[in-house]
Structure formats: C-alpha cells, structure tokens
C-alpha cells in the first residue's frame, strides 16, 4: 500500500479520536455546570481563584475557612504574651538583708513580707526619737503649769486693781507674765509636734526595713540574698539593683502586630482566636481591647492589645502567639444593592 494512503488513514483515525474525547469533555462540563448551578461560570471560578492567590501572597487579609458562618475575612498577626502589671521591688533605705521570705515562682499577695533588712542606725534613731518625744511632752506639761499659775496671778491682780488695792504697774506685770507663759506653752506644743514627726519618720524607716509586696502576683525574678547589703531606693534605681520582680500573671494579655493595611478593619471588640507556640493544640478566644496610637514605621505594623478568654493553664509572659481576627462583611466593604435596585435602561437619557 502506498505511503500516502497509510498517512491519510492515520490522520482520519486521529481526528475521530479527538472528536470523541472532545465530546466526552463537553458532556462532563455540562454536567458540572448544572450540578453547580447556573450562577457559577468559568469566568467567576477563575476570578475567585485569582483573588485567593493574591490574598495568600499579600497575607494582609485572608478568606475565612470554608464552612465559616457568614461571609467575611480574617486578619492574621503575631506577638507575645504580656503582663501589664509588673512591680520591680527596691529597698527604700540602705540596710543589710537578714532574711528572704520568698523564692522565685512563689505566689504572693499584696502586703506579704518579702525581705527583711537590718540597720542599727535606724534602730538607734528610733530610740532617740522616742526619748525626744517624751522630753517634749514633759516640757509642755511644765509650760502648761506655768501658764495656769500666770493666769491665776493675773485674775487675782485684776480683782485687787478693781478695788484700787493694787497699783497699775502690778497689773501690767501680771499681764506680761501671763502672755509670756502662754507663748512658752505654745512653743512647747509645737516642739512636741515636731518630736512626734521625728518619731514617725524614724518608725517609718525601721518599718521600711521589712519589704512587703506592693501587688499580688508571682515572683518572676529574685536578686535578693541573705547577707547582701542593699542601697537606698534612689541609688538602687540608678544602679539597676532591685530585690525582686513581681508579675501579675492573673491579668495577662497579648500584644500582637498586624499589617498597617488592616488599620481600617480593626476596632476594639473585634473577636478572633489565638494559639501559643508553647501550646499549639490549645487555641482560645481573644478580643481586641486597645489599638496602639502609633504605627511602627520600621515594620509597617500596628500593635493590638488583646484580652484573653479561657487561655490554657501554664501560660507565661513572653510566650510567642499567633492570632486570627474575624472581620465581618460590612467591615471589609462588600456592598450588596437593595432588593428594589434596578439597573438603568439602556439608552435612557436626561433632559437638560
């Protein structure tokens, strides 16, 4: 058989096969079209895939998982667990540590004794202030006795002068003596008040040698050791030498950064979900409590403070966290025309 005839037969067979496969594909496409509904065309499917790809690349706003209630978007971000209430404890006065009543990790309550210090000078000052207060009290009692005598003498002189039995000079002397006694008594009263203030100051310094917890929380750092000598608060702050740190772990929050492009979508009260790197299988609910007033120029992000709902036990400050916030359809800006909306008729014009 000539080669031309064989080539022609092969071409006819291939064409028949292509037409058969095209017919199969066409029938399958029609079946899928009616199964999905007349509103899901090929162009719409391609547009949705393009949109999903663009959103996945930008990472700013991603589509909610299939099956989520209602149309919307989600904002992703990352951050860390933060303790808003942290107290760094210093000694108010200089002294030597004689006892440390807590250990790192202990739970303490406000007012609980943490560290005891000793200062012999403060104890001596307290005793001296007590003695000075007692001396001032005795002086005031003596001045009051003298004032009472001067008042009695003045009254007697005034009665005698009224009957012309006492010269006027004697009356003037009695008044002067009474005024001097009154001034002396008032001075003694002021000296007693000053002595009481000195005693209170000395007592406060001795009481401050017993360092107490300013807040309730957990001891997260302990630098105090028995036998160490500590500086006063001013010097300790300058040298950054604290006794310990207390963290209120009962009010932890998450500070997370999200892209600046999402600024128009976030608001206080926005809800979502968070998961900690330390507990990847224990997600929990979060809610936006505050939004930072400034944007990070370096990172192009805004920081959100999130309140936590039923976080996993064992959560600690500085744990890494990832968040997802659900944004409703109205926040994303999707607009649906009302049911009465009608497109303008073609060729409709306006009169001038």
Secondary structure, 3 states (H helix, E strand, C coil): CCHHHHHHHHHHHHHHHHHHHHHHHHHHHHHHHHHHCCCCCHHHHHHHHHHHHHHHHHCCEEECCCCCCCCEEEEEEEEEEEECCEEEECCCCCEEEEEECCCCCCEECCCCEEEEEECHHHHHHHHHHHHHHHHHHHHHHHHHHHHHHHHHHHHHHHHHHHCCCCCHHHHHHHHHHHHHHHHHHHHHHHHHHHHHHHHHHHHHHHHHCEEECCCCEEEEEECCCCCCEECCHHHHHHHCCCCEEEECHHHEEEEEEEEHHHCCCCCCCCEEEEEECCEEEEEEEEEEEEEEEEEECCCCEEEEEEEEECCCCCCCCCCEEEEEEEEEHHHHCCCCCCCCCCCCCCCCCCCC
